[in-house]
Amino acid sequence: MNARAEQAKALKFNKAAPAWLLLSAVIVALDLWTKQIATEALTLYQPVELTSWLNMTLAHNYGAAFSFLSDAGGWQRWLFTGLAAAVTIVLVVWLARLPAREKLTGAALSLVIGGAVGNLADRITNGYVVDFIDVYVRDWHWPAFNLADSAITCGVILLLLDGLFLATKKQPEKSS
């Protein structure tokens, strides 16, 4: 295959990508909406018990996952903003170039993109990410999280399952 054909193949875009990006947009909208509801209905760091294992607790996360670097003095806002933006761009390009038959990977990428953009919007507008879901067992609390975090986690799990268990079953694309 000559260089021009290779280049054309590399630039081929997935026709399903707009639908996957629509799913990402729905995740972003739901995430921002639930964060707005939590911000209006809850008092910062005051838990509201829903069940024996679930509270709604408004929290402001200035760091990354598990509040990593949350007390670093402010520079981490721009580090995490830049990282989230860069990762989102890479994932959107990956999604755009993904073969249409790769539905599980497309769904996984759209979940991660939607979650990343939801938290990125918070970080840009507020300087922190709004968290409010507080899951616990007795005195052990999982760090508070939000819908965007859940979407990212589900997307990463799907990517891992796809890569570990389904990748060997996929047929390579026939070249013409």
C-alpha positions as CSV (number, residue, x, y, z in Angstrom):
1,M,0.0,0.0,0.0
2,N,1.5,3.4,-0.9
3,A,1.9,6.3,1.5
4,R,-1.1,8.2,0.1
5,A,-3.4,5.2,0.6
6,E,-2.1,4.8,4.2
7,Q,-2.7,8.4,4.9
8,A,-6.3,8.3,3.5
9,K,-7.0,5.2,5.6
10,A,-5.6,6.9,8.7
11,L,-7.9,9.9,8.2
12,K,-11.1,7.8,7.7
13,F,-13.6,8.9,10.3
14,N,-16.2,6.7,12.0
15,K,-19.7,7.5,10.8
16,A,-21.1,6.5,14.2
17,A,-18.9,9.1,16.0
18,P,-21.6,11.8,16.1
19,A,-24.0,9.4,17.9
20,W,-21.3,8.5,20.4
21,L,-20.5,12.2,20.9
22,L,-24.2,12.8,21.5
23,L,-24.1,10.3,24.3
24,S,-21.1,12.2,25.7
25,A,-23.2,15.4,25.5
26,V,-26.1,13.7,27.4
27,I,-23.6,12.6,30.1
28,V,-22.3,16.2,30.4
29,A,-25.8,17.7,30.6
30,L,-27.0,15.2,33.2
31,D,-23.8,15.6,35.2
32,L,-24.0,19.4,35.3
33,W,-27.7,19.3,36.1
34,T,-27.3,16.9,39.0
35,K,-24.4,19.1,40.3
36,Q,-26.6,22.1,40.1
37,I,-29.4,20.4,42.1
38,A,-26.9,19.2,44.7
39,T,-25.4,22.7,45.0
40,E,-28.8,24.2,45.5
41,A,-30.3,21.5,47.8
42,L,-27.4,20.6,50.0
43,T,-25.2,22.4,52.6
44,L,-21.5,22.0,52.0
45,Y,-20.1,19.0,54.0
46,Q,-23.4,18.4,55.7
47,P,-24.5,14.8,54.9
48,V,-28.2,13.9,54.2
49,E,-28.8,10.2,54.9
50,L,-30.8,8.4,52.2
51,T,-30.1,4.8,53.2
52,S,-27.9,2.9,55.6
53,W,-25.1,3.1,53.0
54,L,-25.7,6.3,51.1
55,N,-25.6,10.0,51.9
56,M,-25.9,13.0,49.7
57,T,-23.0,15.2,50.9
58,L,-22.0,18.3,48.9
59,A,-18.2,18.5,48.6
60,H,-15.8,20.7,46.6
61,N,-12.9,18.7,45.3
62,Y,-9.9,21.0,44.4
63,G,-7.8,18.0,43.5
64,A,-8.2,15.0,41.2
65,A,-9.4,11.5,42.0
66,F,-9.6,10.8,45.7
67,S,-8.8,14.5,46.3
68,F,-5.2,14.0,45.1
69,L,-3.4,17.3,45.4
70,S,-6.5,19.0,46.7
71,D,-4.4,21.1,49.2
72,A,-1.6,22.0,46.7
73,G,-2.3,25.7,46.7
74,G,-4.2,26.3,43.5
75,W,-1.7,25.4,40.7
76,Q,-3.3,22.0,40.4
77,R,-6.5,23.5,39.0
78,W,-4.6,24.4,35.8
79,L,-2.7,21.1,35.7
80,F,-5.9,19.1,35.9
81,T,-7.7,21.4,33.5
82,G,-4.9,21.0,30.9
83,L,-4.7,17.2,31.4
84,A,-8.4,16.8,31.1
85,A,-8.5,18.9,28.0
86,A,-5.6,17.0,26.4
87,V,-7.1,13.6,27.3
88,T,-10.5,14.6,26.0
89,I,-9.0,15.7,22.6
90,V,-7.1,12.4,22.3
91,L,-10.2,10.4,23.1
92,V,-12.3,12.3,20.6
93,V,-9.8,11.7,17.9
94,W,-9.7,8.0,18.9
95,L,-13.5,7.8,18.8
96,A,-13.6,9.6,15.4
97,R,-11.1,7.0,13.9
98,L,-12.6,4.0,15.6
99,P,-14.1,1.4,13.2
100,A,-17.9,1.6,13.4
101,R,-18.1,-2.1,14.4
102,E,-16.3,-1.3,17.7
103,K,-19.5,-0.5,19.5
104,L,-18.3,-1.4,23.0
105,T,-15.2,0.7,22.7
106,G,-17.3,3.6,21.2
107,A,-19.6,3.4,24.2
108,A,-16.7,3.3,26.7
109,L,-14.9,6.3,25.1
110,S,-18.1,8.3,25.0
111,L,-18.7,7.7,28.7
112,V,-15.1,8.8,29.6
113,I,-15.4,11.8,27.3
114,G,-18.7,12.9,28.8
115,G,-17.4,12.5,32.4
116,A,-14.1,14.3,31.6
117,V,-15.9,17.2,30.0
118,G,-18.4,17.4,32.9
119,N,-15.6,17.7,35.5
120,L,-13.6,19.9,33.2
121,A,-16.5,22.4,33.0
122,D,-16.7,22.5,36.8
123,R,-12.9,23.0,37.2
124,I,-13.0,25.9,34.6
125,T,-16.0,27.6,36.0
126,N,-15.6,27.0,39.8
127,G,-12.0,26.1,40.3
128,Y,-13.1,22.8,41.9
129,V,-15.3,19.8,41.0
130,V,-18.7,19.4,42.7
131,D,-19.1,16.0,44.4
132,F,-22.2,14.8,46.3
133,I,-22.6,11.1,46.3
134,D,-21.3,9.6,49.5
135,V,-21.3,5.8,49.7
136,Y,-20.2,4.1,52.9
137,V,-20.1,0.9,55.0
138,R,-20.2,1.6,58.8
139,D,-17.5,4.2,59.4
140,W,-15.7,3.7,56.1
141,H,-16.6,6.3,53.4
142,W,-15.7,6.1,49.8
143,P,-14.6,9.5,48.6
144,A,-17.5,11.6,47.5
145,F,-18.1,11.5,43.7
146,N,-20.5,12.6,41.0
147,L,-22.2,11.4,37.8
148,A,-19.1,12.3,35.7
149,D,-16.9,10.2,37.9
150,S,-19.3,7.3,37.6
151,A,-19.3,7.7,33.8
152,I,-15.5,7.7,33.7
153,T,-15.3,4.7,35.9
154,C,-17.9,2.7,33.9
155,G,-16.1,3.7,30.6
156,V,-12.7,2.6,31.9
157,I,-14.1,-0.7,33.1
158,L,-15.7,-1.3,29.7
159,L,-12.3,-0.4,28.0
160,L,-10.5,-2.9,30.2
161,L,-13.1,-5.6,29.7
162,D,-12.9,-5.0,25.9
163,G,-9.1,-5.0,25.9
164,L,-8.6,-8.0,28.2
165,F,-11.4,-10.3,27.1
166,L,-12.8,-9.3,23.8
167,A,-9.8,-8.0,21.8
168,T,-8.7,-11.5,20.9
169,K,-12.2,-12.3,19.4
170,K,-12.1,-9.3,17.1
171,Q,-11.5,-9.8,13.5
172,P,-8.9,-7.5,11.9
173,E,-10.2,-5.3,9.1
174,K,-9.6,-6.8,5.6
175,S,-7.4,-4.5,3.5
176,S,-8.3,-4.0,-0.1
